[in-house]
Amino acid sequence: MLLNGLPNIGPVTIRRLLDAFGPDPRRILEANVDELKAVKGVSSKIAGLLSDPLKHFDLEFEKRKLSEMGGDFVDHLSDEYPELLRKIYDSPVGLYRLGSFSLRKNQVAIAIVGSRRTSMYGQRIARQFAQRLASMGVCVVSGLARGIDTVAHEGALDAGGDTIAVLGNGLDIVYPPENLELYRRLREKGAIFSEFTLGRRADRQTFPMRNRIVSGICDGVLVVESDVNGGSMITARFAAEQGRQVYAIPGRIDQASSRGCHALIKDGAMMVTGVEDILDDLRHLSDLFPSTVQEGVEIETQKETSKNVFAEIKSAEGRKILKLLENDDALGLDEISDATGLPLPVVSAQLMMLELNRVVIKQLDGSFLINRGG
């Protein structure tokens, strides 16, 4: 934590120091100035910081404040440090964490990222993918930003699955502030990570640094919506450089929020039109899906899921509504009433029962979808 908290020393310099002195950071802090300056990129100023670190970072105050928050610091030697992240060259020497969740051994993780100014289509797709992936044991990773990040975390939580948020600021700052309730859900049911010291506010430097961790934790990155200059494109670039698979959702050719995804597809990203595309691509990791993707066992399809749910609905009206929604169309009350011929009061009552039983999900715009997360 002390090495991570010193000013003007970035992750690449820390990596060089670890390569020179070994994985135990204490050896770096015990080295003399001449030994430190012999490492590439270590200036006299940096060597001075390292030779008297407690003068430049109040370690005891940081530890006390983190403990009061109920957080901890997962260092790069810990078994709870994400294994894939450990393998990238500029991995952080440690991560601040809220929540007790850590990736299980060999658990697959997929980042779902996209625009902050997203369409309802983008939100619906991100939520669906997050729910399906989370329900199959995949950890959904994102950045707690507005838009796609928010609905990705919500979808995973609604499915009862695992999700990690990586922040571009200190753990003690909720940004954006409207995600306070989601922040609370994540610390209770998932985890929140940050490499930044407490009190550090987000800026143009911290977000790209955050993005390399989002991709570094994961086996692949799914970009749902993004303009060509969006932050998600930075995450996709990091993913490609780190040897991760990049997935992209196609969109309308006349929408700016689709340009980034289309550019990624042109550049070799895998075009995705369903969750099965991702699962099929990750089939070489079949031993990492012990309950869903084993040799000789097919992945449960959306149609099979809806058949199982359909069988549990007793009322004829509820079965009729579920039949209409089984193609994953998001429909409002009027649309369902028109398509089924059922009166609005009946549709409203049936949907309320289906929602209470977690069979369907009501979206922010008032439309309804089948809950693929169960």
Secondary structure per residue as TSV (DSSP state, phi and psi in degrees):
chain	resnum	aa	ss	phi	psi
A	1	M	-	360.0	-37.4
A	2	L	H	-65.3	-46.5
A	3	L	H	-62.7	-40.5
A	4	N	H	-66.7	-31.0
A	5	G	H	-87.9	-9.7
A	6	L	S	-68.6	137.7
A	7	P	T	-71.7	152.2
A	8	N	T	66.4	17.2
A	9	I	-	-122.5	108.1
A	10	G	-	-89.1	175.7
A	11	P	H	-64.5	-31.6
A	12	V	H	-68.1	-43.3
A	13	T	H	-63.1	-41.4
A	14	I	H	-62.0	-39.7
A	15	R	H	-62.0	-43.8
A	16	R	H	-61.9	-39.2
A	17	L	H	-66.0	-41.6
A	18	L	H	-65.4	-38.7
A	19	D	H	-62.8	-35.8
A	20	A	H	-79.3	-38.7
A	21	F	H	-108.4	-7.5
A	22	G	-	103.1	171.5
A	23	P	S	-72.6	-17.3
A	24	D	-	-83.8	112.5
A	25	P	H	-59.8	-21.9
A	26	R	H	-62.6	-30.6
A	27	R	H	-66.0	-33.4
A	28	I	H	-66.6	-44.4
A	29	L	H	-73.7	-16.1
A	30	E	H	-94.1	-8.9
A	31	A	S	-73.2	154.6
A	32	N	-	-86.7	172.1
A	33	V	H	-60.7	-42.2
A	34	D	H	-64.6	-40.3
A	35	E	H	-64.5	-39.7
A	36	L	H	-67.4	-43.6
A	37	K	H	-67.0	-17.3
A	38	A	T	-73.9	-12.6
A	39	V	S	-85.8	135.0
A	40	K	T	-56.6	131.5
A	41	G	T	87.2	-4.9
A	42	V	-	-94.7	107.9
A	43	S	-	-82.9	174.1
A	44	S	H	-60.6	-37.7
A	45	K	H	-63.2	-46.2
A	46	I	H	-66.1	-41.1
A	47	A	H	-60.9	-38.1
A	48	G	H	-64.4	-40.4
A	49	L	H	-61.5	-44.4
A	50	L	H	-71.0	-28.3
A	51	S	H	-79.2	-17.5
A	52	D	S	-141.0	62.1
A	53	P	G	-66.8	-35.7
A	54	L	G	-68.9	-14.5
A	55	K	G	-73.4	-23.0
A	56	H	T	-111.8	-6.3
A	57	F	-	-150.7	124.2
A	58	D	-	-83.9	88.6
A	59	L	H	-64.8	-43.8
A	60	E	H	-65.0	-38.8
A	61	F	H	-63.7	-43.0
A	62	E	H	-62.8	-45.0
A	63	K	H	-63.4	-41.9
A	64	R	H	-66.2	-42.9
A	65	K	H	-65.7	-40.9
A	66	L	H	-65.0	-40.9
A	67	S	H	-63.7	-39.9
A	68	E	H	-63.6	-30.0
A	69	M	H	-77.6	-13.8
A	70	G	T	84.4	18.3
A	71	G	-	-100.1	176.7
A	72	D	E	-145.0	175.2
A	73	F	E	-120.1	117.0
A	74	V	E	-96.5	106.5
A	75	D	E	-83.0	166.4
A	76	H	T	-70.0	-8.5
A	77	L	T	-95.4	-7.5
A	78	S	S	-74.5	147.6
A	79	D	T	-66.4	-18.9
A	80	E	T	-89.9	-3.2
A	81	Y	S	-74.1	133.8
A	82	P	-	-56.8	124.0
A	83	E	H	-61.5	-44.2
A	84	L	H	-64.7	-37.1
A	85	L	H	-64.4	-34.1
A	86	R	H	-59.9	-24.1
A	87	K	T	-87.3	-12.0
A	88	I	S	-83.3	149.6
A	89	Y	T	-66.5	-39.6
A	90	D	T	-100.7	38.2
A	91	S	-	-67.5	146.7
A	92	P	-	-67.8	149.2
A	93	V	S	-70.1	-14.9
A	94	G	E	-172.6	167.5
A	95	L	E	-131.4	131.4
A	96	Y	E	-70.9	142.2
A	97	R	E	-140.0	137.5
A	98	L	E	-115.2	135.6
A	99	G	S	96.6	148.5
A	100	S	S	-90.0	-6.1
A	101	F	-	-70.5	138.1
A	102	S	-	-138.1	152.3
A	103	L	-	-59.0	130.7
A	104	R	-	-70.2	157.5
A	105	K	T	-55.6	124.5
A	106	N	T	68.1	13.8
A	107	Q	-	-72.3	131.7
A	108	V	-	-75.6	139.1
A	109	A	E	-128.5	135.9
A	110	I	E	-126.1	129.1
A	111	A	E	-85.5	136.1
A	112	I	E	-117.8	114.1
A	113	V	E	-133.0	164.7
A	114	G	-	173.3	-168.8
A	115	S	-	-67.9	149.5
A	116	R	S	-75.8	-34.0
A	117	R	S	-100.5	84.4
A	118	T	-	-106.5	163.1
A	119	S	-	-88.5	166.8
A	120	M	H	-62.6	-34.4
A	121	Y	H	-60.1	-48.2
A	122	G	H	-61.2	-41.6
A	123	Q	H	-63.9	-42.3
A	124	R	H	-64.1	-43.5
A	125	I	H	-65.4	-44.8
A	126	A	H	-60.9	-42.1
A	127	R	H	-64.9	-44.6
A	128	Q	H	-60.3	-47.5
A	129	F	H	-63.4	-42.8
A	130	A	H	-62.6	-42.6
A	131	Q	H	-64.5	-47.4
A	132	R	H	-64.1	-47.0
A	133	L	H	-63.3	-45.7
A	134	A	H	-63.4	-38.4
A	135	S	H	-67.8	-17.1
A	136	M	T	-101.6	13.6
A	137	G	T	92.3	1.2
A	138	V	-	-81.4	137.2
A	139	C	E	-84.4	126.6
A	140	V	E	-93.3	124.8
A	141	V	E	-115.6	137.6
A	142	S	E	-156.9	-169.0
A	143	G	-	-115.2	13.1
A	144	L	-	61.0	16.7
A	145	A	-	-78.5	171.3
A	146	R	T	-63.0	160.8
A	147	G	T	81.5	-127.8
A	148	I	H	-59.8	-43.1
A	149	D	H	-55.9	-46.1
A	150	T	H	-60.5	-50.5
A	151	V	H	-71.0	-26.4
A	152	A	H	-64.9	-47.6
A	153	H	H	-61.9	-45.0
A	154	E	H	-61.9	-42.2
A	155	G	H	-61.3	-43.9
A	156	A	H	-64.7	-42.3
A	157	L	H	-66.2	-41.6
A	158	D	H	-62.8	-29.0
A	159	A	T	-84.6	-1.1
A	160	G	T	74.2	21.2
A	161	G	-	-100.9	-170.6
A	162	D	-	-95.9	140.1
A	163	T	E	-151.1	144.1
A	164	I	E	-125.3	132.7
A	165	A	E	-105.8	132.7
A	166	V	E	-111.2	122.2
A	167	L	-	-94.1	153.0
A	168	G	S	-100.1	23.9
A	169	N	S	-154.0	179.8
A	170	G	-	-65.3	155.8
A	171	L	T	-62.9	-22.1
A	172	D	T	-87.1	5.5
A	173	I	-	-116.8	124.4
A	174	V	-	-94.2	112.6
A	175	Y	S	-138.8	127.3
A	176	P	S	-72.9	153.8
A	177	P	G	-62.7	-25.5
A	178	E	G	-71.0	-8.9
A	179	N	G	-94.7	21.8
A	180	L	H	-58.7	-45.1
A	181	E	H	-65.4	-39.9
A	182	L	H	-64.5	-40.6
A	183	Y	H	-55.9	-44.1
A	184	R	H	-65.9	-40.9
A	185	R	H	-63.5	-39.7
A	186	L	H	-65.4	-40.9
A	187	R	H	-72.5	-21.4
A	188	E	H	-86.3	-41.1
A	189	K	H	-112.4	-14.0
A	190	G	S	-134.6	-129.9
A	191	A	E	-155.1	152.3
A	192	I	E	-124.0	124.9
A	193	F	E	-114.9	151.0
A	194	S	E	-157.8	143.7
A	195	E	S	-92.0	-4.4
A	196	F	S	-92.2	146.9
A	197	T	-	-64.4	156.8
A	198	L	T	-60.8	138.8
A	199	G	T	89.4	-9.9
A	200	R	-	-74.3	124.0
A	201	R	-	-90.7	155.8
A	202	A	-	-71.8	145.8
A	203	D	-	-151.1	-173.3
A	204	R	T	-64.7	-22.6
A	205	Q	T	-83.6	-37.0
A	206	T	H	-72.6	-32.9
A	207	F	H	-66.1	-46.8
A	208	P	H	-60.6	-36.7
A	209	M	H	-62.9	-42.4
A	210	R	H	-59.5	-41.3
A	211	N	H	-64.2	-33.5
A	212	R	H	-68.0	-28.1
A	213	I	H	-75.9	-40.7
A	214	V	H	-54.7	-49.3
A	215	S	H	-73.4	-34.6
A	216	G	H	-66.4	-29.9
A	217	I	H	-71.6	-25.1
A	218	C	-	-103.7	160.0
A	219	D	S	-81.4	-23.9
A	220	G	E	-160.3	162.1
A	221	V	E	-125.4	125.4
A	222	L	E	-103.9	119.3
A	223	V	E	-98.8	119.2
A	224	V	-	-89.9	-52.7
A	225	E	S	-143.2	136.9
A	226	S	-	-167.2	140.9
A	227	D	-	-75.7	170.0
A	228	V	T	-66.4	-21.7
A	229	N	T	-108.4	15.8
A	230	G	S	-73.3	158.6
A	231	G	H	-61.5	-27.3
A	232	S	H	-64.7	-27.9
A	233	M	H	-67.5	-32.1
A	234	I	H	-66.3	-43.4
A	235	T	H	-60.6	-42.2
A	236	A	H	-63.7	-39.1
A	237	R	H	-65.4	-43.6
A	238	F	H	-58.8	-43.2
A	239	A	H	-59.0	-44.9
A	240	A	H	-62.9	-42.5
A	241	E	H	-66.0	-29.7
A	242	Q	T	-87.9	0.5
A	243	G	T	80.7	20.3
A	244	R	-	-91.2	156.7
A	245	Q	E	-78.2	141.0
A	246	V	E	-112.5	126.6
A	247	Y	E	-114.7	148.3
A	248	A	E	-141.6	139.1
A	249	I	-	-91.5	124.1
A	250	P	-	-71.6	153.6
A	251	G	-	-141.0	-166.0
A	252	R	-	-69.8	139.8
A	253	I	T	-74.2	-13.5
A	254	D	T	-101.4	11.2
A	255	Q	-	-110.3	132.2
A	256	A	H	-60.5	-32.9
A	257	S	H	-70.5	-6.5
A	258	S	H	-101.4	-13.2
A	259	R	H	-62.4	-40.2
A	260	G	H	-64.1	-44.8
A	261	C	H	-62.4	-42.1
A	262	H	H	-66.0	-36.4
A	263	A	H	-64.9	-40.5
A	264	L	H	-63.5	-41.9
A	265	I	H	-63.3	-41.3
A	266	K	H	-60.9	-34.1
A	267	D	T	-86.4	3.1
A	268	G	T	113.8	-0.4
A	269	A	-	-65.9	152.8
A	270	M	E	-80.6	122.4
A	271	M	E	-72.8	131.0
A	272	V	-	-120.0	129.9
A	273	T	S	-120.6	0.7
A	274	G	S	-167.1	160.3
A	275	V	H	-59.7	-33.6
A	276	E	H	-60.3	-29.3
A	277	D	H	-60.2	-41.7
A	278	I	H	-70.3	-45.3
A	279	L	H	-64.0	-39.2
A	280	D	H	-64.1	-39.0
A	281	D	H	-67.0	-29.7
A	282	L	T	-94.4	13.5
A	283	R	G	-61.8	-24.0
A	284	H	G	-67.1	-12.8
A	285	L	G	-101.1	31.3
A	286	S	G	-58.4	-30.5
A	287	D	G	-70.8	-10.6
A	288	L	G	-89.3	-3.2
A	289	F	-	-117.3	65.4
A	290	P	T	-58.1	-27.5
A	291	S	T	-102.0	-4.3
A	292	T	T	-135.0	-34.5
A	293	V	-	-127.3	74.7
A	294	Q	-	-110.8	161.2
A	295	E	T	-60.9	128.4
A	296	G	T	84.9	-0.3
A	297	V	-	-118.7	120.5
A	298	E	-	-80.1	149.4
A	299	I	-	-67.6	137.6
A	300	E	-	-65.6	124.7
A	301	T	-	-86.5	167.0
A	302	Q	H	-62.7	-37.2
A	303	K	H	-65.9	-39.0
A	304	E	H	-64.5	-39.6
A	305	T	H	-60.2	-47.7
A	306	S	H	-66.7	-31.1
A	307	K	H	-64.8	-42.2
A	308	N	H	-63.1	-45.1
A	309	V	H	-65.0	-42.5
A	310	F	H	-56.4	-39.7
A	311	A	H	-67.3	-22.5
A	312	E	H	-87.6	-10.2
A	313	I	-	-86.5	125.4
A	314	K	-	-87.9	-39.9
A	315	S	S	-77.9	145.0
A	316	A	H	-64.5	-36.9
A	317	E	H	-66.1	-42.9
A	318	G	H	-63.3	-40.6
A	319	R	H	-65.3	-36.0
A	320	K	H	-67.0	-41.8
A	321	I	H	-66.6	-43.1
A	322	L	H	-64.1	-37.1
A	323	K	H	-60.7	-39.2
A	324	L	H	-66.7	-35.3
A	325	L	H	-88.9	-4.5
A	326	E	T	-67.6	-14.6
A	327	N	T	-88.1	11.8
A	328	D	-	68.2	26.1
A	329	D	-	-80.2	138.2
A	330	A	-	-91.4	115.5
A	331	L	B	-125.4	145.1
A	332	G	-	-88.1	175.8
A	333	L	H	-57.6	-47.5
A	334	D	H	-62.9	-42.5
A	335	E	H	-64.1	-40.6
A	336	I	H	-67.5	-40.3
A	337	S	H	-63.3	-44.9
A	338	D	H	-63.8	-41.8
A	339	A	H	-73.9	-32.8
A	340	T	H	-96.0	-18.0
A	341	G	-	78.0	9.3
A	342	L	-	-88.1	144.1
A	343	P	-	-62.6	151.1
A	344	L	H	-56.3	-43.7
A	345	P	H	-60.0	-37.0
A	346	V	H	-67.7	-44.9
A	347	V	H	-60.1	-44.9
A	348	S	H	-62.3	-43.9
A	349	A	H	-65.9	-42.4
A	350	Q	H	-66.2	-40.7
A	351	L	H	-65.8	-35.4
A	352	M	H	-62.5	-43.0
A	353	M	H	-66.9	-42.1
A	354	L	H	-63.6	-37.5
A	355	E	H	-70.1	-42.1
A	356	L	H	-61.9	-31.9
A	357	N	T	-90.6	9.8
A	358	R	T	60.2	27.4
A	359	V	S	-84.3	-36.4
A	360	V	E	-124.8	162.6
A	361	I	E	-122.2	134.1
A	362	K	E	-93.0	125.6
A	363	Q	-	-88.4	172.9
A	364	L	T	-61.3	-30.0
A	365	D	T	-86.4	4.4
A	366	G	S	90.6	-2.8
A	367	S	-	-83.6	166.7
A	368	F	E	-123.1	144.0
A	369	L	E	-133.4	154.3
A	370	I	E	-65.9	137.6
A	371	N	-	-83.3	99.0
A	372	R	T	-74.4	-13.6
A	373	G	T	-80.7	-12.9
A	374	G	-	85.2	360.0
